[in-house]
Amino acid sequence: MDATHLHCRRCGTVRPIRFEPLVAGEQSLGTGVYCAHCRHLAFTLLKPARFYCEICDDVRPALVERVDLGHGAGEFGVVLVCGRQGDAVRRACA
């Protein structure tokens, strides 16, 4: 099944969609899904991040992990961890 329409928040009704690069000419940065009528950005499609994992000695999919910075007030950072090693890293850091 292919999605061809969405409920646009700006128009307040179901409208056709249009796909465009988030940044003109830079397809690698992701694709925006827009209302074809008013051009409201509904959501984005991003390719999964990949990076070199020293443990696996290979390029692997990355997972974004939330890290508490310990400064209080809900401050946190994010890091990329290997999708294959993510569970092992979480257990080692716990």
KOLZADREN-881802 format. One record per atom (N, C-alpha, C): residue number from 1; residue in one letter; atom name; x, y, z. Coordinates in steps of 0.1 Angstrom, whole numbers, plus 5000, padded with zeros to 4 digits. Layout:
<atoms>
NUM,A,CA,X,Y,Z;
...
</atoms>
This chain:
<atoms>
1,M,N,5008,4988,5000;
1,M,CA,5000,5000,5000;
1,M,C,5009,5012,5000;
2,D,N,5006,5022,4991;
2,D,CA,5014,5034,4991;
2,D,C,5005,5046,4996;
3,A,N,5011,5054,5005;
3,A,CA,5004,5065,5010;
3,A,C,5004,5076,5000;
4,T,N,4993,5082,4997;
4,T,CA,4991,5092,4988;
4,T,C,4985,5105,4994;
5,H,N,4979,5104,5006;
5,H,CA,4972,5115,5012;
5,H,C,4976,5115,5027;
6,L,N,4974,5126,5033;
6,L,CA,4975,5128,5048;
6,L,C,4965,5138,5053;
7,H,N,4963,5138,5066;
7,H,CA,4955,5148,5072;
7,H,C,4964,5160,5075;
8,C,N,4962,5171,5068;
8,C,CA,4971,5183,5070;
8,C,C,4966,5191,5081;
9,R,N,4975,5194,5091;
9,R,CA,4971,5203,5102;
9,R,C,4967,5217,5098;
10,R,N,4974,5222,5088;
10,R,CA,4972,5236,5084;
10,R,C,4959,5237,5076;
11,C,N,4956,5228,5067;
11,C,CA,4944,5228,5059;
11,C,C,4932,5223,5067;
12,G,N,4934,5214,5077;
12,G,CA,4924,5209,5084;
12,G,C,4916,5198,5077;
13,T,N,4921,5192,5067;
13,T,CA,4914,5182,5059;
13,T,C,4924,5173,5053;
14,V,N,4920,5162,5046;
14,V,CA,4928,5153,5040;
14,V,C,4933,5158,5026;
15,R,N,4946,5158,5024;
15,R,CA,4951,5164,5011;
15,R,C,4962,5154,5005;
16,P,N,4964,5155,4992;
16,P,CA,4975,5148,4986;
16,P,C,4989,5152,4992;
17,I,N,4998,5143,4991;
17,I,CA,5012,5146,4996;
17,I,C,5022,5148,4985;
18,R,N,5033,5154,4988;
18,R,CA,5044,5157,4979;
18,R,C,5057,5154,4986;
19,F,N,5066,5147,4980;
19,F,CA,5079,5144,4985;
19,F,C,5089,5153,4979;
20,E,N,5098,5159,4988;
20,E,CA,5108,5168,4983;
20,E,C,5120,5166,4992;
21,P,N,5132,5169,4987;
21,P,CA,5144,5169,4996;
21,P,C,5142,5180,5007;
22,L,N,5147,5177,5019;
22,L,CA,5146,5187,5030;
22,L,C,5155,5199,5027;
23,V,N,5166,5197,5020;
23,V,CA,5175,5207,5016;
23,V,C,5176,5205,5001;
24,A,N,5172,5215,4993;
24,A,CA,5173,5214,4978;
24,A,C,5187,5210,4974;
25,G,N,5187,5200,4966;
25,G,CA,5199,5195,4960;
25,G,C,5207,5185,4969;
26,E,N,5202,5183,4981;
26,E,CA,5209,5174,4991;
26,E,C,5200,5163,4995;
27,Q,N,5198,5153,4986;
27,Q,CA,5190,5141,4989;
27,Q,C,5194,5133,5001;
28,S,N,5207,5133,5004;
28,S,CA,5212,5125,5015;
28,S,C,5208,5130,5029;
29,L,N,5203,5143,5030;
29,L,CA,5199,5148,5043;
29,L,C,5185,5144,5046;
30,G,N,5178,5137,5038;
30,G,CA,5164,5133,5041;
30,G,C,5154,5139,5032;
31,T,N,5142,5134,5033;
31,T,CA,5131,5137,5024;
31,T,C,5119,5143,5033;
32,G,N,5114,5154,5029;
32,G,CA,5102,5160,5035;
32,G,C,5090,5155,5029;
33,V,N,5080,5152,5037;
33,V,CA,5066,5149,5032;
33,V,C,5057,5161,5035;
34,Y,N,5053,5167,5024;
34,Y,CA,5046,5180,5024;
34,Y,C,5031,5178,5020;
35,C,N,5023,5187,5025;
35,C,CA,5009,5188,5019;
35,C,C,5011,5194,5005;
36,A,N,5005,5187,4995;
36,A,CA,5006,5192,4981;
36,A,C,4998,5205,4979;
37,H,N,4989,5208,4988;
37,H,CA,4980,5220,4986;
37,H,C,4987,5232,4992;
38,C,N,4991,5232,5005;
38,C,CA,4997,5244,5012;
38,C,C,5012,5243,5015;
39,R,N,5018,5231,5011;
39,R,CA,5032,5229,5013;
39,R,C,5036,5229,5028;
40,H,N,5027,5225,5037;
40,H,CA,5030,5223,5051;
40,H,C,5039,5211,5053;
41,L,N,5050,5211,5060;
41,L,CA,5058,5200,5062;
41,L,C,5051,5191,5073;
42,A,N,5047,5179,5069;
42,A,CA,5040,5170,5078;
42,A,C,5050,5162,5086;
43,F,N,5060,5156,5080;
43,F,CA,5070,5148,5087;
43,F,C,5082,5146,5077;
44,T,N,5093,5140,5083;
44,T,CA,5105,5138,5075;
44,T,C,5108,5123,5074;
45,L,N,5115,5119,5064;
45,L,CA,5120,5105,5062;
45,L,C,5135,5106,5062;
46,L,N,5141,5099,5071;
46,L,CA,5156,5100,5072;
46,L,C,5161,5086,5070;
47,K,N,5172,5085,5063;
47,K,CA,5179,5072,5062;
47,K,C,5186,5069,5075;
48,P,N,5187,5056,5079;
48,P,CA,5194,5053,5091;
48,P,C,5208,5057,5091;
49,A,N,5213,5062,5102;
49,A,CA,5227,5065,5103;
49,A,C,5236,5053,5104;
50,R,N,5248,5054,5098;
50,R,CA,5257,5043,5099;
50,R,C,5271,5048,5103;
51,F,N,5279,5041,5110;
51,F,CA,5292,5045,5114;
51,F,C,5301,5033,5116;
52,Y,N,5314,5036,5117;
52,Y,CA,5323,5025,5120;
52,Y,C,5323,5021,5134;
53,C,N,5321,5008,5137;
53,C,CA,5321,5003,5151;
53,C,C,5335,4996,5153;
54,E,N,5342,5001,5163;
54,E,CA,5355,4995,5166;
54,E,C,5354,4981,5171;
55,I,N,5343,4978,5178;
55,I,CA,5341,4965,5184;
55,I,C,5339,4955,5173;
56,C,N,5330,4958,5164;
56,C,CA,5326,4949,5153;
56,C,C,5336,4949,5142;
57,D,N,5344,4960,5141;
57,D,CA,5354,4962,5130;
57,D,C,5346,4963,5117;
58,D,N,5335,4970,5117;
58,D,CA,5327,4971,5105;
58,D,C,5318,4983,5105;
59,V,N,5313,4987,5094;
59,V,CA,5303,4998,5094;
59,V,C,5290,4992,5097;
60,R,N,5283,4998,5107;
60,R,CA,5270,4992,5112;
60,R,C,5260,5003,5113;
61,P,N,5247,4999,5113;
61,P,CA,5236,5008,5116;
61,P,C,5238,5014,5130;
62,A,N,5235,5026,5132;
62,A,CA,5236,5033,5145;
62,A,C,5223,5034,5152;
63,L,N,5223,5034,5165;
63,L,CA,5211,5037,5173;
63,L,C,5214,5049,5181;
64,V,N,5204,5058,5183;
64,V,CA,5206,5070,5191;
64,V,C,5203,5066,5206;
65,E,N,5212,5068,5215;
65,E,CA,5210,5065,5229;
65,E,C,5209,5078,5237;
66,R,N,5200,5079,5246;
66,R,CA,5199,5091,5255;
66,R,C,5209,5089,5266;
67,V,N,5216,5099,5270;
67,V,CA,5226,5098,5281;
67,V,C,5223,5110,5291;
68,D,N,5220,5106,5303;
68,D,CA,5218,5116,5314;
68,D,C,5231,5123,5317;
69,L,N,5232,5136,5316;
69,L,CA,5244,5144,5318;
69,L,C,5247,5146,5333;
70,G,N,5237,5143,5342;
70,G,CA,5239,5144,5356;
70,G,C,5239,5158,5361;
71,H,N,5235,5167,5353;
71,H,CA,5234,5182,5357;
71,H,C,5221,5186,5362;
72,G,N,5212,5176,5363;
72,G,CA,5198,5179,5368;
72,G,C,5190,5186,5358;
73,A,N,5178,5190,5362;
73,A,CA,5168,5197,5354;
73,A,C,5166,5190,5340;
74,G,N,5167,5176,5340;
74,G,CA,5164,5169,5328;
74,G,C,5174,5171,5317;
75,E,N,5186,5175,5320;
75,E,CA,5196,5177,5309;
75,E,C,5201,5164,5304;
76,F,N,5201,5162,5291;
76,F,CA,5206,5150,5286;
76,F,C,5213,5152,5273;
77,G,N,5221,5142,5268;
77,G,CA,5228,5143,5256;
77,G,C,5224,5130,5248;
78,V,N,5228,5130,5236;
78,V,CA,5226,5118,5228;
78,V,C,5239,5113,5222;
79,V,N,5241,5100,5220;
79,V,CA,5252,5094,5214;
79,V,C,5248,5084,5204;
80,L,N,5256,5081,5195;
80,L,CA,5253,5070,5185;
80,L,C,5261,5057,5191;
81,V,N,5253,5046,5191;
81,V,CA,5259,5033,5195;
81,V,C,5256,5023,5184;
82,C,N,5265,5013,5183;
82,C,CA,5263,5003,5173;
82,C,C,5250,4996,5175;
83,G,N,5242,4994,5164;
83,G,CA,5230,4987,5165;
83,G,C,5232,4973,5169;
84,R,N,5243,4967,5166;
84,R,CA,5245,4953,5170;
84,R,C,5250,4952,5185;
85,Q,N,5258,4962,5189;
85,Q,CA,5264,4962,5202;
85,Q,C,5256,4970,5213;
86,G,N,5245,4976,5208;
86,G,CA,5237,4985,5217;
86,G,C,5233,4978,5230;
87,D,N,5228,4966,5230;
87,D,CA,5224,4959,5243;
87,D,C,5236,4957,5252;
88,A,N,5247,4953,5246;
88,A,CA,5260,4950,5254;
88,A,C,5265,4963,5260;
89,V,N,5264,4974,5252;
89,V,CA,5269,4987,5258;
89,V,C,5260,4991,5269;
90,R,N,5247,4990,5268;
90,R,CA,5238,4994,5278;
90,R,C,5240,4986,5291;
91,R,N,5243,4972,5290;
91,R,CA,5245,4964,5301;
91,R,C,5258,4968,5308;
92,A,N,5269,4971,5300;
92,A,CA,5282,4975,5306;
92,A,C,5281,4988,5313;
93,C,N,5273,4997,5308;
93,C,CA,5272,5010,5314;
93,C,C,5262,5011,5326;
94,A,N,5254,5000,5328;
94,A,CA,5244,5001,5339;
94,A,C,5250,4998,5352;
</atoms>
